[in-house]
Amino acid sequence: MLVAGTMLDQRHGVEFVLDLTDLHRAEGAALAEWERRDQLEREFVANAAHELRTPLTAIIASVEALDAGARELPDLRDRFFAHIKEQAARLNRLTESLLLLARIETVPEVPRSEVELRPSGSRSLPRRRERSPAS
């Protein structure tokens, strides 16, 4: 995408070509990446809601069964209480995982910059002087 063809810099008398093709491609790629991440986030939230709803539904059903009379029968009561306990533990694990993911997402990215690497002893050892032939 050649936008302005050849232009002349009036101050310096230099001609240059203004080509926005790479900029346009980069903008398109960034937009596509943003849309992809947005879609992944929506899918993640939908999956997380489903995973949370499943044990919650099982707990509600167990409580309703206990209210309907299962609490009067020791074997059934114990089985429903065990089921509630298992599902509550599952909810706890899911919640802990979501909180961990949230903490990971909020960790700021460390800025990166180029650094000059020197040999490890360059600061601690003085530089050797060249000996003159007269010495």
N, C-alpha and C positions, 0 to 999 in steps of 0.2 A: 504494500500500500504506500505508494510514493505520494506524499502530501503536497509539497510545495516545489518539487523539482529542485533546481539549483538555486541557491540563494547567495547573496553577497553580503558579507559582514562589512558594513560601512566603516566601522572604526579601524579595522585591520586590513581591509581589502582582500579578505580570504573568501573564496567560494567554498560552499559545503553543500552536501545533499541532505535534505531532511527526509528521512525514511522512517515511518512509524510502524512498519510491518512488525518488527520485533516487539515493540511496545504493545501493539494490538494483540499479538499472540499471547504475550505474558498476561495481559488483562483478561483475555478469554480463558486462559488456563487457570488463573486465580479464581475467576467466577465459577468455573466448572468444579474446582476443588471445594469452594465454599458450598455449592449446591450438593456435592457428594457428601460432605461432612454433615450438612443439615439433614439430608435423607437418613444417614446413618444414625444421627441423634434421635430422629423421630422413631426409627425402628427400634433403637435401644430402649427408649422410654416405653414403647408399646410392649416389648418383650418383658421389661422389668415389671410393668403393671400386671401383666399376665402371671408372671412368676410369684408376685405378691398375692394376687387374688386367689390362686389355687390353695395354698395352705389356710388362708383366711376363710375360704368357703368350707373347707373341711372342718375347721374349728367351729364355725357357726352350725354346721350340720350336726356335729357331735353334741353341742350344747342343746340344740333343739331335741335331739334324741333323749338326752338326759332329762330334760324338762317334760318330755312326753311319757316318762315312766321308767326309763332305763336305769335311773338312779336307785330304783327299788330292787333291782336284780343285781346282786354283787358281781357276778361274772361280766355282765354287760357294762355295768358302771365302771369297773376297772379297765375294761377294754377301751371304752370311750375316753376315760381320763388319760390313758396311755397315748391314745391317738392325739388328743389335744396337746399333750406334752411334746410329742414328736413334731407336730405341726408348728407349735410355738417356737421350738428350737430351730426349725427350718426358716421361719420368718426372721428370727434373730440373725441367723447366718446371712440371709439375703440382705437384711438391713446393714449389717456390718460391711458386707462387700460393697454395697452402694456408697456407704460413707467413705470407705477406703478409696473408691474411684473418684469421689468428689474431692478428697484431699489431694490425690495425685493430679487432678485437673487444675487445682488452684496453685500448684507450685509454680512460681515464676520461672520462666526460661532464663537461663544464664546467658547474658550477652557474650557473643564470641568475637574475638579480635585476633588479628595476626600478631604473633610475637616473634622476635628474633632469637633464635637459639644459638647459644655459644657453647664451645667445649666446656665441660664441667669445671676444669681447673683454671679457666681464663681469668677469673677475678682474684683467686688466692695466690697465684704465682706471678712474680714480677716478670716482665718481658726480658728475654736475654738480649744483651747488647752484642752487636757484631764486634769481634775483636779486630783491631786495626793490624795490618801486617807488621807495624813497627813494634808492637808489644811483645 
